[in-house]
């Protein structure tokens, strides 16, 4: 049986982590231990340990004379992750088409319906989990476990920042329609269309994040935009 103190540390860590993922705690926001201790009705020790673990996992950054801050979106890292994800997830979708079963299709339709209910209730913070499950179900259908793990690891890396639906909630309705089109392409075994739809969805998500970053006056993702221009010329 684990000591009570460790259990409390883990509980605080998970609550803070979820607050970051859901966007309740914003990028750049300062984490004040005294305030968090009052909120969680505990001493500062579990808060301190949880923050240290969050820093180790990349969710929090320590800044001299400032303290613990929720990690800001790193534009260069975001570009890199999205460029890789677009290629790998389109490839996984293409490879999965011959292996998608009727059970998979039924599951995907049900999951998209669950997402629709969440959107109708404006519970955008719940979409990230459902959206991830939707996509990974497709990729897992392909008999390539290394490819699946690479994609899953990239989704894990992206969890350090709040979901796109937290930043840009209007993106949710479009994503649901795109999911329907992807399901249709999988159902008709249209490999090229499924590949194209997955690429297009990732690009649209990235464009929405770009616009969000511009609104926050952090500047556009010049590196990725240059990549798109080069691809269009080829």
N, C-alpha and C positions, 0 to 999 in steps of 0.2 A: 504493500500500500504506500502511495506517495505521500510525503509530508505535506501538510496543509499549505505551507508557504509556497511550495513549488506549484501546487494546484492553482493558487491565487495568481502567481506570476503568469502561468499559461493562460488563464482566463482573461487577465488584463491584456496580455499580448494579442490574443485572438480578437478581442473587442476593438482594440486600437487598429489592428490590421484591417478588419472589416470596415471600420470607419474611413480608413484611407482608400480602400478599394471602391467603396460606395460613393466617395466624394464628400462625405460629411466633414472630414478633415481635408482641407484643400492643399494642393501643392504650395509650398512656401509658408504654410501656417506653422506658428510656433507651438510646441507642446510644453505647457507649463505644468511641472510635476505637482505643485501644490493644488492647482485647480483640478487636475486629473485625479489626484488622491481624494479630493472632496467628492468628485463625481462618482467614483467607484467605491466610496466609503471604505477606504483602506489607507494604510500608511504609504509613504513615498517609496519604500523599498521595493515592493512589487512593480510600481510604476517605473522606477529606475531600471530594474532588470528587464522589463518588457521593452523599454525604449532601446536598451542596448541590443537586444535581440532584433528589434526592428531595424536598427542601424546595420547590423550584420547582414540582414536579408535585403538591404537596399531600400527599405521603405522610408527611412529617416536618415537625415544628414546632420552631423554636428558642425556648427559654425562658431568660430571663436567670438567671444563677447556677446553671442546671441543665444546659443544653446541648441536644443534639438528642434529641427524643422522638418516638416513633411517634404520628402524629396521632390524637387521640381522636375518637370518633364525635360528630359535631355533630348534636344532636337536631333542631334547627330545619332544618338542611340535609337531614337524612335524611327528615324529614316532607315537605319540598318535593319532593324527588326522587321519593319514592314516590307522592305524590298525582298528579304529572304522569305517572309511568310507568303507573300503573293505568289512567288514561284513554287514554293513547296506545297502550299495548299491547293493550288491549281493542279499540280502534278498528282497529288494524293487523290483529288477528286476524279481526275481522268483515269487513274489506275483502279479506283473503287467501283466505277460504273459497272463492269461485268460481274461484280460480286455483291452488289446491292440486292438484298432480298425484299420480299413483300413485307416481312416483319420490320425491316429497317425503314421502308417507306411509310408504313403505318405509324411507326414511332416518331419519325421526323415530322409528319403531319400533326400528330398529337402535341409534340413539343412546340411547334410553331403556333398552335392554338393556345397553348399555355402562355406563350410570350404575348399573344394578342390580348389576352385577359389582363395581363400585367400592365400592358401599355394603356389599355382602357381605364385602368385604375390609377394611372400616372405613377406607378411604382417602378420607376426607371432603374433604381438601384438594384433591383432583382433580375434585370435583364442579362447582365454579364454572365451569370452562372448558367442561365438557360441557353443563351447564345453559344457559349462555349460547348455545352453538351451537344447542341444541335450539330455544330461543325465537326467535333471530334467523332461523333457517331459515323459520319460519312467517311472520314479519313481512316477510321479503324476497320472499315469493311475491306479495304485493300490489304492483301496479305504481305505487307511490308512493315514489320514492327519497328525497324530502325527509323524509317521515314516518319512513322506515327510518333515515335518518341521525340524526334527532333522538333516536330511541330508542337507537340505538347509542352516541351521545354520552353519554346518561344512564347507560348501563351502564358506559361508560368512567369516568365520574365516581364511580360506586359502587365501582370497583376500589380506591379509596384505603383502603377498609376491608375486612377479611377477609370471606369469603363467609359467608352465614347458616348454611351447613352446618358451618362451623368453630365458630361460636358455639353453634348449636343442632343437633347432629348427628341428633337424633331427628326433625327436620323432613324429612330425606331420604326416608325410606320413604313418607311421606304425599305428597311431591312426585312420586314415581314413579307412584303411583296416580292422582294428578291429571293427570299427563301422559297416561296411558292414556285417561282420560276426554276430554281435549282432542283426542287423536288420533281417538277414536271420533266426536266431534262434527264434526271436519273431514271424516272419511271419509263421513259421512252428509249432509254439507253443511248441518248445522244451525247456521245463523248465530247465532241468539239464544243457543243453548246454549254455543257456542264462546266467544262474547263474555262470557257470565256466568261460565263456568268460569275464564277467564283473569283476570277481575276478582277472583274469589273466591280464586284461588291467590295473587295479589299481596297481598290483604288478610291472608290467613293467614300469609304470610311476614312481613309487617310486624308482625302481632300477636306472632309468635314473637320478633322482635327487640325489641319493646316489653317483653316479659316478661324477656328477657335483660338489658335495660338496668335494669329494676327490681331484678333480682337483684344487679346491680352497684352498686345504691344511687345511680343517676344520675337516678332519677325517671322517670315515664311521659312519653310524648309527648303532652302535653295538647293541643297545637295540632291534631294529626291526629285525636285522639279527638273533639274538638269538631266537626271537619269531618264525621266519620262520623255523629255525632248529628244534625247538620243535614240530611244526606242522607236519613237514615232517616225524618225528619219530613216530607219532601217527597213 
